[in-house]
Amino acid sequence: MKVALLSDCYLPRLGGIEVQTHDLAQHLQAAGHQVEVFTATRGASGEMHGEVTVVDGVPVHRLAARMPWELPVNPFAPAELRRRLVGGGFDVAHVQTGVVSPFAWDSTRVTVGLGLPTAMTWHCMLAGVAPVFRAARFVRRWASRGVAMSAVSDVAAEPLRRLVGPGARVGVLPNGIDVARWRVGPVVREPGPLRLVTAMRLAARKRPAALVELVAAAERVAGAGSVSLTVLGEGPDRRKVESLVRERGLDWVSLPGRVPRDELRELYAAADVYLSPARLESFGIAALEARTVGLPVIGRSGSGVGEFVDDGVNGLVVSSDSQMSEAVARLAKDPGEVARMRAWNLTHAPEQEWSHVAAMAVAEYERARALVRR
């Protein structure tokens, strides 16, 4: 099958959709499919205006334009995209979209207009903006015209199901994980504080400052020296978090910034528990990576973390910051509970292993083709 993957953002930009689309391309190609990527993101050397670069063996069509701050936006891309899709002999298009994805939406209009079977995966939580999409009606119209809709988790799919109506099915196509790459062996825990870790964009939606506050509250309950916290990542809220740490004298908090994947795995392996404080987390790929390394994950109910965390079995699911703080304080006093959940994670691979997810993606492509034929 020849597959066109369409996404506003792609490497060298780094983020959830970018990395997942890249990894999906790799695993589809490994399974014997032909894959090409179409994006509004410039190449590593500034390639744009339709230049084709090759990233890890996959052709990437850089339909980017010169924009302020190199925004992945190009209102003139549809005509050239249409020409390349027609000439490329593609069997199916797979659109990756978030809450605001102008290139992805333009791409969907093109593929639907061409009659090209189209799968569309939503990587976001629509709950707060669902009324806007309901009023605009274009998502419901695409579903009625045969676009195979999916979301990365069941909680992300639920508002989408209400949006498209009872006549269209919305599947779940989760993010994938390379288990062999992230799995590590048993780790001998040295005595010391409960080593907490998280990886996130330091932005208000991810709630890094709230995380520091709730861990500080847990440390007051569990006792001085009972916890340490490593917050990995960069973003606009970094100065705010640094000021909070400095003003409160929280010398057990470290902010190393963004690190490469291999270093991230080693930092997870050296930690005890992963924290995911975001309320509007459609999936939580960083939390899945940490869970694959072995870490128990404490995440929020109503988020996508529930796709791979079973409360009390391999992590904890809480409904508020105060409950997360209480859970941290409890685990700081009970290393045996941490060890039990970690052992479970190390002996049970997550269901979101890439070979399984790639097969699910192909099933979505077959569904899209069937919808067009119907």
Secondary structure per residue as TSV (DSSP state, phi and psi in degrees):
chain	resnum	aa	ss	phi	psi
A	1	M	-	360.0	138.7
A	2	K	E	-102.4	122.2
A	3	V	E	-117.5	132.1
A	4	A	E	-102.5	117.6
A	5	L	E	-96.6	126.5
A	6	L	E	-122.2	124.4
A	7	S	E	-152.1	136.8
A	8	D	S	-53.9	-46.4
A	9	C	-	-113.7	143.5
A	10	Y	-	-155.5	169.5
A	11	L	T	-55.1	142.1
A	12	P	T	-86.3	-0.5
A	13	R	S	-62.3	147.8
A	14	L	-	-117.9	128.8
A	15	G	S	178.7	177.7
A	16	G	H	-60.3	-53.2
A	17	I	H	-64.5	-41.9
A	18	E	H	-59.2	-50.6
A	19	V	H	-69.6	-41.0
A	20	Q	H	-65.3	-40.3
A	21	T	H	-64.9	-40.6
A	22	H	H	-60.7	-47.7
A	23	D	H	-67.8	-36.9
A	24	L	H	-61.6	-43.7
A	25	A	H	-57.7	-43.5
A	26	Q	H	-61.8	-44.6
A	27	H	H	-77.2	-31.7
A	28	L	H	-64.9	-42.5
A	29	Q	H	-64.3	-40.6
A	30	A	H	-63.6	-27.4
A	31	A	T	-84.9	2.7
A	32	G	T	101.1	6.7
A	33	H	-	-92.3	154.2
A	34	Q	E	-91.0	133.7
A	35	V	E	-133.8	135.7
A	36	E	E	-133.9	144.7
A	37	V	E	-108.2	139.4
A	38	F	E	-122.1	127.4
A	39	T	E	-148.1	159.4
A	40	A	S	-100.0	17.7
A	41	T	S	-98.9	133.7
A	42	R	-	-64.9	158.4
A	43	G	-	-78.4	176.4
A	44	A	T	-61.3	-27.8
A	45	S	T	-106.7	21.2
A	46	G	-	86.2	12.4
A	47	E	-	-59.6	136.0
A	48	M	-	-157.7	-166.1
A	49	H	T	54.9	34.8
A	50	G	T	92.3	-0.3
A	51	E	E	-58.9	145.5
A	52	V	E	-108.2	121.9
A	53	T	E	-109.3	162.8
A	54	V	E	-115.9	120.4
A	55	V	E	-116.1	112.1
A	56	D	T	51.2	43.7
A	57	G	T	85.3	-0.1
A	58	V	E	-111.1	125.4
A	59	P	E	-65.3	134.2
A	60	V	E	-123.8	115.9
A	61	H	E	-85.3	112.5
A	62	R	E	-91.1	83.1
A	63	L	-	-87.1	50.3
A	64	A	-	-95.6	157.5
A	65	A	-	-125.2	165.9
A	66	R	-	-74.9	111.2
A	67	M	-	-131.4	153.6
A	68	P	G	-56.3	139.6
A	69	W	G	56.7	21.3
A	70	E	G	53.8	39.2
A	71	L	-	-59.9	139.5
A	72	P	S	-79.6	67.3
A	73	V	-	-133.8	133.8
A	74	N	-	-152.0	95.4
A	75	P	T	-66.2	-12.4
A	76	F	T	-97.1	3.8
A	77	A	H	-71.0	-33.7
A	78	P	H	-54.5	-41.1
A	79	A	H	-63.0	-46.2
A	80	E	H	-68.9	-37.7
A	81	L	H	-60.3	-45.0
A	82	R	H	-58.7	-45.4
A	83	R	H	-60.6	-42.8
A	84	R	H	-72.8	-35.0
A	85	L	H	-68.7	-40.9
A	86	V	H	-63.7	-44.4
A	87	G	H	-77.0	-15.8
A	88	G	H	-86.3	-12.2
A	89	G	T	65.5	39.6
A	90	F	-	-77.6	146.3
A	91	D	S	-90.0	-28.8
A	92	V	E	-158.0	151.4
A	93	A	E	-115.2	141.7
A	94	H	E	-125.8	109.1
A	95	V	E	-94.4	132.0
A	96	Q	E	-105.8	124.3
A	97	T	E	-135.8	154.8
A	98	G	-	-121.2	-161.6
A	99	V	S	-65.2	-40.0
A	100	V	S	-126.4	105.4
A	101	S	-	-141.9	74.3
A	102	P	H	-59.8	-38.7
A	103	F	H	-67.3	-42.5
A	104	A	H	-61.2	-41.4
A	105	W	H	-71.7	-39.6
A	106	D	H	-60.6	-41.1
A	107	S	H	-61.8	-40.0
A	108	T	H	-65.8	-40.0
A	109	R	H	-60.9	-38.2
A	110	V	H	-67.6	-50.2
A	111	T	H	-65.7	-39.9
A	112	V	H	-65.1	-41.5
A	113	G	H	-62.9	-32.1
A	114	L	H	-80.6	-13.1
A	115	G	T	76.3	17.1
A	116	L	-	-77.9	124.5
A	117	P	-	-50.9	130.7
A	118	T	E	-131.2	127.4
A	119	A	E	-106.3	143.8
A	120	M	E	-134.0	122.3
A	121	T	E	-111.8	128.1
A	122	W	E	-96.5	125.6
A	123	H	-	-105.9	31.8
A	124	C	S	-145.7	168.5
A	125	M	-	-98.9	119.5
A	126	L	-	-92.7	-5.1
A	127	A	G	-49.1	-49.5
A	128	G	G	-71.9	-24.7
A	129	V	G	-111.7	5.2
A	130	A	H	-54.2	-39.8
A	131	P	H	-59.7	-34.2
A	132	V	H	-65.7	-46.1
A	133	F	H	-67.3	-34.7
A	134	R	H	-64.5	-41.2
A	135	A	H	-68.3	-38.6
A	136	A	H	-71.1	-32.5
A	137	R	-	70.3	-2.4
A	138	F	H	-70.4	-31.3
A	139	V	H	-67.2	-45.0
A	140	R	H	-62.2	-37.5
A	141	R	H	-65.9	-42.1
A	142	W	H	-61.4	-43.7
A	143	A	H	-61.8	-39.4
A	144	S	H	-69.4	-21.2
A	145	R	T	-96.3	10.7
A	146	G	T	103.1	8.9
A	147	V	-	-71.8	126.3
A	148	A	E	-80.9	103.8
A	149	M	E	-85.4	141.2
A	150	S	E	-149.2	164.6
A	151	A	E	-135.8	165.2
A	152	V	S	-79.9	-9.2
A	153	S	S	-154.5	166.1
A	154	D	H	-68.2	-36.8
A	155	V	H	-68.1	-30.6
A	156	A	H	-76.1	-29.2
A	157	A	H	-75.3	-28.9
A	158	E	H	-60.7	-50.8
A	159	P	H	-64.5	-29.4
A	160	L	H	-67.4	-37.4
A	161	R	H	-61.8	-41.8
A	162	R	H	-67.1	-32.4
A	163	L	H	-69.7	-43.4
A	164	V	H	-84.1	-16.6
A	165	G	-	89.2	171.1
A	166	P	T	-69.9	-14.5
A	167	G	T	-81.1	-7.6
A	168	A	S	-126.9	138.5
A	169	R	-	-89.3	139.6
A	170	V	E	-116.8	116.6
A	171	G	E	-90.3	177.6
A	172	V	E	-117.0	118.5
A	173	L	-	-120.0	94.5
A	174	P	-	-71.2	163.7
A	175	N	-	-65.9	155.2
A	176	G	-	-108.6	163.6
A	177	I	B	-138.8	135.9
A	178	D	-	-86.1	95.4
A	179	V	H	-60.3	-42.9
A	180	A	H	-61.3	-34.7
A	181	R	H	-72.6	-34.8
A	182	W	H	-96.3	-19.8
A	183	R	-	-69.8	135.9
A	184	V	-	-125.8	163.4
A	185	G	-	-78.3	179.1
A	186	P	-	-58.0	142.3
A	187	V	-	-115.4	130.5
A	188	V	-	-79.3	119.0
A	189	R	-	-83.0	124.4
A	190	E	-	-80.6	146.2
A	191	P	S	-58.8	146.9
A	192	G	S	153.6	-168.7
A	193	P	S	-68.1	162.1
A	194	L	E	-69.1	117.3
A	195	R	E	-91.3	106.7
A	196	L	E	-97.3	146.5
A	197	V	E	-144.4	151.5
A	198	T	E	-150.6	155.6
A	199	A	E	-133.0	124.3
A	200	M	-	-160.1	164.1
A	201	R	-	-76.5	128.2
A	202	L	-	-78.3	79.3
A	203	A	S	-139.0	158.0
A	204	A	G	-55.0	-38.9
A	205	R	G	-63.0	-30.2
A	206	K	G	-85.3	-16.6
A	207	R	-	67.0	48.9
A	208	P	H	-66.3	-38.5
A	209	A	H	-66.3	-41.3
A	210	A	H	-62.0	-35.9
A	211	L	H	-63.0	-46.7
A	212	V	H	-59.8	-41.1
A	213	E	H	-62.0	-45.8
A	214	L	H	-71.9	-32.0
A	215	V	H	-69.9	-37.0
A	216	A	H	-60.9	-40.0
A	217	A	H	-64.4	-38.7
A	218	A	H	-65.4	-38.8
A	219	E	H	-65.4	-34.9
A	220	R	H	-65.8	-34.8
A	221	V	H	-76.7	-45.9
A	222	A	H	-78.1	-21.7
A	223	G	-	114.1	151.7
A	224	A	T	-58.0	136.3
A	225	G	T	79.8	10.2
A	226	S	S	-85.6	-19.2
A	227	V	E	-140.0	159.5
A	228	S	E	-136.8	153.9
A	229	L	E	-135.8	127.2
A	230	T	E	-113.6	121.0
A	231	V	E	-110.1	109.9
A	232	L	E	-97.5	137.1
A	233	G	-	130.9	171.3
A	234	E	-	-131.1	166.7
A	235	G	-	159.7	177.6
A	236	P	T	-66.4	-19.7
A	237	D	T	-91.9	9.1
A	238	R	H	-59.4	-47.0
A	239	R	H	-62.1	-38.2
A	240	K	H	-61.3	-44.5
A	241	V	H	-68.5	-41.8
A	242	E	H	-60.6	-42.0
A	243	S	H	-63.7	-41.9
A	244	L	H	-60.7	-45.2
A	245	V	H	-63.6	-43.0
A	246	R	H	-68.1	-46.9
A	247	E	H	-66.6	-32.9
A	248	R	H	-90.1	-4.0
A	249	G	T	65.3	38.2
A	250	L	-	-90.5	74.6
A	251	D	T	-72.1	-4.6
A	252	W	T	-91.5	5.2
A	253	V	E	-102.8	130.7
A	254	S	E	-123.9	148.5
A	255	L	E	-130.5	77.9
A	256	P	E	-73.2	-10.7
A	257	G	E	89.3	-162.4
A	258	R	-	-82.7	139.0
A	259	V	-	-128.9	156.5
A	260	P	-	-63.5	162.6
A	261	R	H	-57.3	-44.5
A	262	D	H	-64.3	-39.1
A	263	E	H	-69.3	-35.1
A	264	L	H	-60.8	-43.7
A	265	R	H	-60.1	-42.1
A	266	E	H	-67.5	-36.9
A	267	L	H	-67.0	-38.4
A	268	Y	H	-63.2	-44.9
A	269	A	H	-60.7	-30.4
A	270	A	T	-84.7	-6.5
A	271	A	-	-96.7	178.9
A	272	D	S	-113.5	-39.0
A	273	V	E	-144.1	140.9
A	274	Y	E	-103.1	137.5
A	275	L	E	-113.2	134.1
A	276	S	E	-128.2	92.0
A	277	P	-	-86.8	-8.6
A	278	A	-	-67.9	135.8
A	279	R	S	-80.6	-37.8
A	280	L	S	-102.3	59.9
A	281	E	-	-102.5	109.0
A	282	S	S	-68.9	-29.0
A	283	F	S	-142.9	-68.7
A	284	G	-	101.6	62.7
A	285	I	H	-64.5	-36.1
A	286	A	H	-64.6	-38.7
A	287	A	H	-65.5	-37.9
A	288	L	H	-65.2	-38.8
A	289	E	H	-61.3	-44.7
A	290	A	H	-65.2	-41.0
A	291	R	H	-62.3	-36.4
A	292	T	H	-69.0	-35.8
A	293	V	H	-63.1	-29.7
A	294	G	T	131.8	-9.8
A	295	L	-	-70.4	134.8
A	296	P	-	-62.1	140.8
A	297	V	E	-112.3	131.6
A	298	I	E	-105.8	114.9
A	299	G	E	-132.3	174.4
A	300	R	E	-90.4	139.6
A	301	S	T	-64.9	150.0
A	302	G	T	80.7	4.4
A	303	S	S	-110.6	170.6
A	304	G	G	-70.6	-9.4
A	305	V	G	-58.8	-28.5
A	306	G	G	-63.9	-11.3
A	307	E	G	-68.4	-24.8
A	308	F	T	-136.6	7.0
A	309	V	-	-117.9	120.9
A	310	D	-	-101.7	113.3
A	311	D	B	-53.4	123.8
A	312	G	T	85.3	-10.4
A	313	V	T	-100.2	-58.6
A	314	N	T	-126.9	15.5
A	315	G	E	170.8	-169.0
A	316	L	E	-132.6	139.2
A	317	V	E	-114.5	121.4
A	318	V	E	-121.0	162.1
A	319	S	S	-109.1	0.5
A	320	S	S	-158.3	166.0
A	321	D	H	-62.8	-39.1
A	322	S	H	-64.4	-38.0
A	323	Q	H	-68.3	-36.2
A	324	M	H	-65.2	-41.1
A	325	S	H	-62.0	-43.6
A	326	E	H	-63.0	-39.5
A	327	A	H	-64.7	-41.8
A	328	V	H	-61.9	-46.5
A	329	A	H	-61.0	-39.9
A	330	R	H	-66.1	-44.5
A	331	L	H	-68.9	-29.5
A	332	A	H	-62.5	-27.7
A	333	K	H	-95.0	-6.6
A	334	D	-	-134.1	74.0
A	335	P	H	-62.0	-23.9
A	336	G	H	-63.8	-37.1
A	337	E	H	-67.1	-39.8
A	338	V	H	-62.3	-45.6
A	339	A	H	-63.1	-38.6
A	340	R	H	-63.6	-46.4
A	341	M	H	-68.5	-36.0
A	342	R	H	-65.3	-41.9
A	343	A	H	-61.0	-37.6
A	344	W	H	-64.5	-44.6
A	345	N	H	-62.3	-38.0
A	346	L	H	-70.6	-23.6
A	347	T	H	-103.4	-2.0
A	348	H	S	-130.9	104.5
A	349	A	-	-68.2	145.1
A	350	P	-	-66.6	150.8
A	351	E	T	-68.7	-16.0
A	352	Q	T	-85.9	25.9
A	353	E	B	-60.1	143.0
A	354	W	H	-60.1	-37.0
A	355	S	H	-61.4	-35.8
A	356	H	H	-70.7	-44.5
A	357	V	H	-66.3	-40.2
A	358	A	H	-61.6	-39.5
A	359	A	H	-64.8	-37.1
A	360	M	H	-65.0	-37.6
A	361	A	H	-63.2	-44.0
A	362	V	H	-62.1	-37.2
A	363	A	H	-62.6	-37.3
A	364	E	H	-64.9	-36.7
A	365	Y	H	-65.8	-40.9
A	366	E	H	-65.1	-36.8
A	367	R	H	-64.8	-42.4
A	368	A	H	-61.0	-40.7
A	369	R	H	-66.3	-38.4
A	370	A	H	-67.0	-38.2
A	371	L	H	-64.6	-38.7
A	372	V	H	-66.8	-42.5
A	373	R	H	-63.2	-36.5
A	374	R	-	-69.8	360.0
